[in-house]
Amino acid sequence: MKITEQDLKNISLLSKIKIDEETSDSLVKDLESILTMVNKMDELDTSKINPLTHPIENTQTLREDIEKKDIEREKLQELSKEKDSGFYLTPKVIE
C-alpha cells in the first residue's frame, strides 16, 4: 500500500506527534513496509483457526473472599500526623 505525504500529515495530526521533514521519508517507507506485512497476513487461510480471547488458556485461581477484622485502627492512626475523631486529615487539594 502506498503512503503519501498527506497520509503522513494526517497521521501526525491525529496522533498529535510532530514529524519533521528529515524523518518523514523514512517513516513513509517504514509504514509502507508494515502495511505490506499486514497485507501478507490476509493471504493466509485462517478458516480453521478458532478466535482467541486470551493467548493463555489458564484460568485464574482466586482465593475465597472472606471478611477479616484484623486491622488495628488505633495503631494505624498513631502513624498519621493529623487526625480528628478517627478520620485522617489531609491537605486541601480542590478549592
Residue frames as a rotation matrix with the C-alpha (Angstrom) as fourth column:
MET 1
0.585 0.811 0.000 0.00
0.811 -0.585 0.000 0.00
0.000 0.000 -1.000 0.00
LYS 2
-0.289 -0.677 0.677 1.28
0.676 -0.645 -0.357 3.40
0.678 0.354 0.644 -0.93
ILE 3
0.316 0.272 -0.909 1.56
0.860 -0.487 0.154 6.02
-0.401 -0.830 -0.388 1.83
THR 4
0.284 -0.170 0.944 1.54
0.608 -0.729 -0.314 9.63
0.742 0.663 -0.104 0.66
GLU 5
-0.806 -0.582 0.109 2.93
0.344 -0.610 -0.714 12.67
0.482 -0.538 0.691 2.38
GLN 6
-0.316 0.787 0.530 -0.65
-0.658 -0.585 0.475 13.77
0.684 -0.198 0.702 3.02
ASP 7
0.546 0.462 -0.698 -1.36
0.105 0.789 0.605 10.44
0.831 -0.404 0.382 4.75
LEU 8
-0.243 -0.750 -0.615 1.63
0.816 0.185 -0.548 11.01
0.524 -0.635 0.568 6.97
LYS 9
-0.838 -0.001 0.546 0.45
-0.171 -0.949 -0.264 14.53
0.519 -0.314 0.795 7.79
ASN 10
0.183 0.980 0.082 -2.98
-0.554 0.034 0.832 13.17
0.812 -0.198 0.549 8.69
ILE 11
0.417 -0.125 -0.900 -1.43
0.562 0.814 0.148 10.52
0.714 -0.568 0.409 10.94
SER 12
-0.671 -0.739 -0.069 0.71
0.562 -0.445 -0.697 13.18
0.484 -0.506 0.714 12.56
LEU 13
-0.563 0.542 0.624 -2.31
-0.530 -0.816 0.231 15.39
0.634 -0.200 0.747 13.18
LEU 14
0.467 0.839 -0.279 -4.47
-0.341 0.462 0.819 12.59
0.816 -0.287 0.502 14.58
SER 15
0.426 -0.375 -0.823 -1.74
0.715 0.697 0.053 11.20
0.554 -0.611 0.565 16.82
LYS 16
0.980 -0.052 0.190 -0.58
-0.130 -0.894 0.429 14.66
0.148 -0.445 -0.883 17.86
ILE 17
0.389 -0.916 0.097 3.02
0.566 0.321 0.759 13.72
-0.727 -0.241 0.644 17.08
LYS 18
0.668 -0.234 -0.706 5.19
-0.539 -0.806 -0.243 16.25
-0.513 0.544 -0.665 15.36
ILE 19
0.496 -0.500 0.710 7.02
0.677 0.735 0.044 14.74
-0.544 0.459 0.703 12.39
ASP 20
0.194 -0.499 -0.845 9.85
-0.352 -0.839 0.415 16.77
-0.916 0.217 -0.338 10.95
GLU 21
0.741 0.127 -0.659 10.79
-0.663 -0.019 -0.749 16.75
-0.107 0.992 0.070 7.27
GLU 22
-0.259 -0.953 -0.158 14.04
-0.959 0.273 -0.075 14.86
0.114 0.132 -0.985 7.89
THR 23
-0.807 -0.064 0.588 12.31
-0.296 0.904 -0.308 11.75
-0.512 -0.422 -0.748 9.22
SER 24
0.142 0.979 -0.145 9.18
-0.683 -0.009 -0.730 11.82
-0.716 0.203 0.667 7.07
ASP 25
0.125 -0.136 -0.983 10.75
-0.920 0.355 -0.166 9.91
0.372 0.925 -0.081 4.16
SER 26
-0.833 -0.489 -0.259 11.96
-0.356 0.832 -0.425 7.08
0.423 -0.262 -0.867 6.37
LEU 27
-0.631 0.676 0.381 8.60
-0.340 0.201 -0.919 6.97
-0.698 -0.709 0.103 8.18
VAL 28
0.283 0.720 -0.634 6.74
-0.917 0.009 -0.399 6.65
-0.281 0.694 0.663 4.89
LYS 29
-0.207 -0.449 -0.869 8.97
-0.687 0.699 -0.198 3.71
0.696 0.556 -0.453 3.92
ASP 30
-0.971 -0.170 0.167 8.54
-0.236 0.596 -0.768 2.09
0.031 -0.785 -0.619 7.34
LEU 31
-0.275 0.949 0.155 4.76
-0.571 -0.032 -0.821 2.45
-0.774 -0.314 0.550 7.25
GLU 32
0.292 0.333 -0.897 4.60
-0.943 0.253 -0.214 1.00
0.156 0.908 0.388 3.74
SER 33
-0.603 -0.602 -0.523 6.70
-0.476 0.798 -0.370 -1.94
0.640 0.026 -0.768 4.90
ILE 34
-0.863 0.335 0.379 4.44
-0.267 0.334 -0.904 -2.55
-0.429 -0.881 -0.198 7.88
LEU 35
0.092 0.973 -0.213 1.29
-0.753 -0.072 -0.655 -2.40
-0.652 0.221 0.725 5.75
THR 36
-0.003 -0.179 -0.984 2.82
-0.856 0.509 -0.090 -4.79
0.517 0.842 -0.155 3.21
MET 37
-0.921 -0.370 -0.123 3.48
-0.238 0.784 -0.573 -7.27
0.308 -0.498 -0.811 6.01
VAL 38
-0.547 0.794 0.266 -0.08
-0.365 0.059 -0.929 -6.91
-0.753 -0.605 0.257 7.31
ASN 39
0.232 0.635 -0.736 -1.45
-0.952 -0.005 -0.305 -7.47
-0.197 0.772 0.604 3.81
LYS 40
-0.521 -0.480 -0.706 0.51
-0.607 0.790 -0.090 -10.73
0.601 0.381 -0.702 3.60
MET 41
-0.911 0.221 0.348 -1.46
-0.190 0.523 -0.831 -11.98
-0.366 -0.823 -0.435 6.60
ASP 42
0.013 0.968 -0.249 -4.67
-0.781 -0.146 -0.607 -11.60
-0.624 0.203 0.755 4.58
GLU 43
-0.065 -0.110 -0.992 -3.38
-0.884 0.467 0.006 -14.28
0.462 0.878 -0.128 2.22
LEU 44
-0.936 -0.345 0.064 -3.34
-0.328 0.794 -0.512 -16.91
0.125 -0.500 -0.857 4.98
ASP 45
-0.111 0.903 -0.416 -6.20
-0.129 0.402 0.907 -19.34
0.985 0.154 0.072 5.38
THR 46
-0.907 -0.195 0.374 -7.49
-0.364 -0.087 -0.927 -18.85
0.213 -0.977 0.008 8.92
SER 47
-0.051 0.989 -0.138 -10.86
-0.723 0.059 0.688 -20.54
0.689 0.135 0.712 8.49
LYS 48
0.396 0.184 -0.900 -9.89
0.253 0.920 0.299 -23.49
0.883 -0.346 0.318 10.71
ILE 49
-0.704 -0.672 -0.228 -8.40
0.456 -0.182 -0.871 -21.37
0.544 -0.718 0.435 13.48
ASN 50
0.339 0.839 -0.424 -10.59
0.878 -0.121 0.463 -20.54
0.337 -0.530 -0.778 16.45
PRO 51
0.268 -0.212 0.940 -10.53
-0.081 -0.977 -0.197 -16.94
0.960 -0.023 -0.279 17.61
LEU 52
-0.390 -0.506 -0.769 -8.68
0.757 0.300 -0.581 -16.27
0.525 -0.808 0.266 20.84
THR 53
0.800 0.538 0.266 -9.95
0.249 -0.701 0.669 -14.32
0.546 -0.469 -0.694 23.78
HIS 54
0.666 -0.680 0.306 -6.59
-0.674 -0.374 0.637 -14.67
-0.319 -0.631 -0.707 25.50
PRO 55
0.212 -0.638 -0.740 -3.34
-0.762 0.367 -0.534 -16.27
0.612 0.677 -0.408 24.33
ILE 56
-0.879 -0.476 -0.022 -3.00
-0.342 0.662 -0.667 -18.35
0.332 -0.579 -0.745 27.51
GLU 57
-0.077 0.932 -0.355 -5.82
-0.235 0.329 0.914 -20.75
0.969 0.154 0.194 28.33
ASN 58
-0.732 -0.205 -0.649 -5.11
0.542 0.402 -0.738 -20.94
0.412 -0.892 -0.183 32.07
THR 59
0.433 0.859 0.272 -7.85
0.350 -0.439 0.827 -19.92
0.830 -0.263 -0.491 34.42
GLN 60
-0.445 -0.576 0.685 -7.04
-0.368 -0.580 -0.727 -17.63
0.816 -0.576 0.046 37.27
THR 61
0.000 0.397 -0.918 -7.46
0.736 0.621 0.268 -19.26
0.677 -0.676 -0.293 40.64
LEU 62
-0.133 0.072 0.988 -8.78
-0.374 -0.927 0.017 -16.78
0.918 -0.368 0.150 43.13
ARG 63
-0.955 -0.164 -0.248 -8.76
0.173 0.372 -0.912 -17.04
0.242 -0.914 -0.327 46.87
GLU 64
-0.064 0.966 -0.251 -12.02
0.905 0.162 0.393 -17.26
0.420 -0.202 -0.885 48.73
ASP 65
-0.383 0.003 0.924 -13.38
-0.052 -0.998 -0.018 -13.85
0.922 -0.055 0.382 49.61
ILE 66
0.197 0.369 -0.909 -13.50
0.868 0.366 0.336 -13.89
0.457 -0.854 -0.248 53.40
GLU 67
0.585 0.077 0.807 -14.00
-0.165 -0.964 0.211 -10.84
0.794 -0.256 -0.551 55.56
LYS 68
-0.065 -0.667 -0.743 -11.24
0.847 0.356 -0.394 -10.31
0.527 -0.655 0.542 58.10
LYS 69
0.853 0.323 0.410 -11.33
0.053 -0.836 0.546 -7.95
0.519 -0.444 -0.730 61.04
ASP 70
0.480 -0.755 -0.447 -7.63
0.873 0.364 0.324 -7.93
-0.082 -0.546 0.834 61.82
ILE 71
-0.080 -0.475 0.876 -6.93
0.457 -0.799 -0.391 -4.23
0.886 0.370 0.281 61.12
GLU 72
0.020 0.001 -1.000 -5.93
0.982 -0.186 0.019 -2.41
-0.186 -0.983 -0.005 64.28
ARG 73
0.546 0.347 0.763 -7.24
0.621 -0.779 -0.090 1.05
0.563 0.523 -0.640 63.62
GLU 74
0.975 -0.149 -0.167 -5.63
0.033 -0.642 0.766 2.63
-0.221 -0.752 -0.621 66.66
LYS 75
0.167 -0.974 0.149 -2.14
0.504 0.215 0.836 1.50
-0.847 -0.065 0.528 65.65
LEU 76
-0.125 -0.166 0.978 -2.62
0.984 -0.150 0.100 2.84
0.130 0.975 0.182 62.14
GLN 77
0.794 0.484 0.367 -3.97
0.429 -0.875 0.225 6.13
0.430 -0.022 -0.902 63.45
GLU 78
0.688 -0.608 -0.397 -0.80
0.275 -0.287 0.917 6.55
-0.672 -0.740 -0.030 65.53
LEU 79
-0.209 -0.806 0.554 1.20
0.859 0.119 0.497 6.67
-0.466 0.580 0.667 62.27
SER 80
0.279 0.416 0.865 -0.77
0.824 -0.566 0.007 9.63
0.493 0.712 -0.501 60.95
LYS 81
-0.802 -0.589 0.098 0.43
0.492 -0.745 -0.451 13.18
0.339 -0.314 0.887 61.56
GLU 82
-0.808 0.575 0.130 -3.04
-0.585 -0.756 -0.294 14.68
-0.070 -0.314 0.947 61.67
LYS 83
-0.663 0.669 -0.337 -6.30
0.468 0.721 0.511 13.01
0.585 0.181 -0.791 62.64
ASP 84
-0.777 0.509 0.372 -9.64
-0.630 -0.648 -0.429 14.03
0.023 -0.567 0.823 64.08
SER 85
0.054 0.877 0.477 -12.40
-0.839 0.299 -0.455 11.78
-0.542 -0.376 0.752 65.50
GLY 86
0.119 -0.070 0.990 -10.95
0.106 0.993 0.058 8.68
-0.987 0.098 0.126 63.84
PHE 87
0.910 0.187 0.371 -10.52
0.385 -0.043 -0.922 10.32
-0.156 0.981 -0.111 60.41
TYR 88
-0.144 -0.985 0.090 -7.28
0.902 -0.093 0.421 11.19
-0.406 0.142 0.903 58.62
LEU 89
0.705 0.311 -0.638 -6.82
0.103 -0.934 -0.341 14.88
-0.702 0.175 -0.690 57.84
THR 90
-0.043 -0.688 0.724 -5.22
0.951 0.194 0.241 15.72
-0.306 0.699 0.646 54.50
PRO 91
-0.713 -0.252 -0.654 -4.28
0.108 -0.962 0.253 19.00
-0.693 0.110 0.713 52.84
LYS 92
0.414 0.898 -0.150 -6.97
0.058 -0.191 -0.980 20.63
-0.908 0.397 -0.131 50.74
VAL 93
-0.619 -0.667 0.415 -6.34
0.418 0.168 0.893 19.99
-0.665 0.726 0.175 47.04
ILE 94
-0.383 0.574 0.723 -9.52
0.793 -0.197 0.577 21.39
0.474 0.795 -0.379 45.47
GLU 95
-0.956 0.006 -0.292 -10.62
0.158 -0.829 -0.536 24.92
-0.245 -0.559 0.792 46.16
